[in-house]
């Protein structure tokens, strides 16, 4: 296959341990950042959702327009999606009265529908194939639904199920450990494992964020939301500067073909 026939690298990062570390930090920032705007600054859930939706739309459009993977742009878009997910889930669950369980079920159905339509349209939902505008639109729609689902699921486990923030975090961390074990020692579909892990990292970050900033009488540490958000954001920036990321390889590229067939 000549170079002109090779398909370009994905516009999302290679999925490594660093990817998951930054992802969990980003989801925690989404929780504390969303709460900063809706609660600390008293914007309310509707105004906060509108604000972060606008930011998300701009960043997704920028992500689609650029020609290659840009770590800071990619992770800014992830943070925007998880912050929007926080405020959107809170607005639906609390202001609209859908409830945590109801919201989780609606969002799960929406996510499954997006993934199904993506697979039906392009024949794959692998993140290695996110290198066309159509695939990117599906990718970011799935990302946003998964982030919103994670928020609702985290709140349901912590509040309605009575596990508290620490208990919820332990449950979701255990779920991620099981997925990691399946990745290392089974032949379960890597695509299935990726999306399962992506969903579970969101409620893990949500419960950690809530534990940091919620009042003590609600089971939290009552830390300053803006300060916690600034510290987490600084950690993410440090990771991006000190632990450079590269674009994920498309299966059509020589390196990826070698890896998949070895």
DAHU-V934290 format. One record per backbone hydrogen bond with DSSP energy under -0.5 kcal/mol. CO is the residue of the C=O (numbers start at 1). NH is the residue of the N-H. Records with the same first field share a line. If there is no record, write none. Layout:
BEGIN
CO = NH ; NH
END
This chain:
BEGIN
2 = 5 ; 6
3 = 6
12 = 248
14 = 16
16 = 20
17 = 21
18 = 22
19 = 23
20 = 24
21 = 25
22 = 26
23 = 27
24 = 28
25 = 29
26 = 30
27 = 31
28 = 32
29 = 33
30 = 34
31 = 35
32 = 36
33 = 37
34 = 38
35 = 39 ; 40
36 = 41
37 = 43
38 = 44
44 = 48
45 = 49
46 = 50
47 = 51
48 = 52
49 = 53
50 = 54
51 = 55
52 = 56
53 = 57
54 = 58
55 = 59
56 = 60
57 = 61
58 = 62
59 = 63
60 = 64
61 = 65
62 = 66
70 = 74
71 = 75
72 = 76
73 = 77
74 = 78
75 = 79
76 = 80
77 = 81
78 = 82
79 = 83
80 = 84
81 = 85
82 = 86
83 = 87
84 = 88
85 = 89
86 = 90
87 = 91
88 = 92
89 = 93
90 = 94 ; 95
91 = 96
92 = 98
93 = 99
99 = 103
100 = 104
101 = 105
102 = 106
103 = 107
104 = 108
105 = 109
106 = 110
107 = 111
108 = 112
109 = 113
110 = 114
111 = 115
112 = 116
113 = 117
114 = 118
115 = 119
116 = 120
117 = 121
118 = 122
119 = 123
126 = 129
127 = 130
129 = 131
130 = 11
132 = 136
133 = 137
134 = 138
135 = 139
136 = 140
137 = 141
138 = 142
139 = 143
140 = 144
141 = 145
142 = 146
143 = 147
144 = 148
145 = 149
146 = 150
147 = 151
148 = 152
149 = 153
150 = 154
151 = 155
152 = 156
153 = 157
154 = 158
155 = 159 ; 160
156 = 161
157 = 163
158 = 164
159 = 162
163 = 167
164 = 168
165 = 169
166 = 170
167 = 171
168 = 172
169 = 173
170 = 174
171 = 175
172 = 176
173 = 177
174 = 178
175 = 179
176 = 180
177 = 181
178 = 182
179 = 183
180 = 184
181 = 185
182 = 186
189 = 193
190 = 194
191 = 195
192 = 196
193 = 197
194 = 198
195 = 199
196 = 200
197 = 201
198 = 202
199 = 202 ; 203
200 = 204
201 = 205
202 = 206
203 = 207
204 = 208
205 = 209
206 = 210
207 = 211
208 = 212
209 = 213
210 = 214
211 = 221
212 = 223
214 = 222
215 = 218 ; 220
216 = 219
224 = 228
225 = 229
226 = 230
227 = 231
228 = 232
229 = 233
230 = 234
231 = 235
232 = 236
233 = 237
234 = 238
235 = 239
236 = 240
237 = 241
238 = 242
239 = 243
246 = 14
248 = 10
250 = 253
253 = 257
254 = 258
255 = 259
256 = 260
257 = 261
258 = 262
END
